[in-house]
Amino acid sequence: MLKFTEEHEWLNIEGDVATVGITAHAAEQLGDLVFVELPEVGASFSKGDDAATVESVKAASEVYCPLDGEITEINEAITADPALVNSDPMGAGWFFKLKLRNIADVDGLLDESGYKELIA
């Protein structure tokens, strides 16, 4: 199940774990990424907390935790090669996996058509 936030994160939800990244729209707005800082595995976050940082040639930006949960995995590949986020933001450019504290919270997120309306 694919969901989106108004802060331009996407979540691919399987069971109670969400793979999280930034949308193609966000990656385009940021420009070429030169640095990515990811959270630590085992860290717990609340919805809206700063979970990761990205820096592009234009600016530094926070990536927010989309829902309450615990980081179960991070994508080391994007720290070694931040350009992966630009070339494949919704695939190989994922940021982290989040074990959701409350799966019902997903209902508050946007679906793909809602997100497309937001960025239109």
C-alpha positions in Angstrom: 0.0 0.0 0.0 1.5 3.3 -1.1 0.8 6.5 0.9 2.1 10.0 0.9 2.5 12.9 3.4 2.0 16.6 2.8 5.8 17.0 3.5 6.6 14.9 0.4 7.5 11.6 1.9 6.2 8.4 0.5 5.5 5.2 2.5 5.3 1.7 1.0 3.5 -0.2 3.8 3.8 -4.0 4.1 2.2 -5.4 7.3 3.3 -3.0 10.1 6.5 -1.9 8.4 6.7 1.1 6.1 9.6 1.8 3.7 10.0 5.6 3.7 11.6 7.9 1.1 11.1 11.3 -0.5 8.9 11.7 -3.6 10.2 12.4 -7.1 8.6 15.9 -6.7 10.7 16.6 -3.6 13.9 15.2 -5.1 13.3 17.5 -8.2 12.7 20.5 -6.0 15.9 19.9 -4.0 18.1 19.3 -7.0 21.2 17.1 -7.0 21.8 15.6 -3.5 25.3 15.7 -2.2 24.8 14.4 1.3 22.3 12.2 3.2 22.3 11.6 7.0 20.1 8.7 8.1 18.7 7.9 11.6 20.1 5.0 13.7 18.5 1.6 13.6 16.6 1.2 16.8 15.8 4.9 17.1 12.2 5.7 17.9 10.4 8.7 16.4 7.1 10.4 16.7 5.2 11.7 13.7 6.8 15.0 12.5 10.2 14.4 14.1 13.3 15.1 12.0 14.4 11.6 11.0 17.0 12.3 8.3 18.8 15.2 6.7 19.5 15.7 3.0 21.8 18.4 1.5 21.7 19.4 -2.1 23.7 22.0 -4.1 20.7 24.3 -3.3 19.9 23.7 0.4 19.7 21.4 3.4 16.4 19.9 4.3 14.9 17.6 6.9 13.1 14.4 6.1 10.3 14.0 8.7 9.2 10.8 10.3 5.7 10.3 8.7 4.2 8.3 11.6 5.2 7.1 15.1 7.5 4.1 15.0 11.0 2.6 15.3 13.7 2.5 12.6 14.3 -1.2 11.7 16.6 -0.7 8.7 18.4 2.1 6.9 19.6 2.4 3.3 23.3 2.7 3.5 23.6 2.9 -0.3 22.2 6.5 -0.3 24.8 7.7 2.2 27.5 6.4 -0.1 25.8 7.6 -3.3 23.2 10.4 -2.6 22.5 10.6 -6.3 20.4 7.4 -6.0 17.7 9.5 -4.4 17.6 11.7 -7.5 17.7 8.9 -10.0 15.3 6.5 -8.3 13.5 8.3 -5.4 10.8 5.8 -5.0 12.9 2.7 -5.6 16.6 2.3 -4.8 16.6 5.8 -3.2 14.5 4.8 -0.1 15.7 6.2 3.2 14.6 3.9 6.1 12.2 1.2 7.2 9.8 2.1 10.1 8.0 -0.4 12.3 4.7 1.5 12.8 3.5 1.9 16.4 -0.1 2.2 15.3 -1.1 0.9 11.8 -4.4 2.8 12.0 -2.4 6.1 11.7 -1.9 5.2 8.0 -5.5 6.2 7.4 -4.5 9.9 8.0 -2.1 9.9 5.0 -2.7 10.8 1.4 -3.2 8.3 -1.3 -1.6 8.9 -4.7 -4.4 10.9 -6.2 -4.5 13.1 -3.1 -0.8 13.7 -3.3 -1.0 14.5 -7.0 -3.7 17.2 -6.2 -1.4 18.6 -3.5 1.5 19.2 -5.9 -0.6 20.2 -8.9 
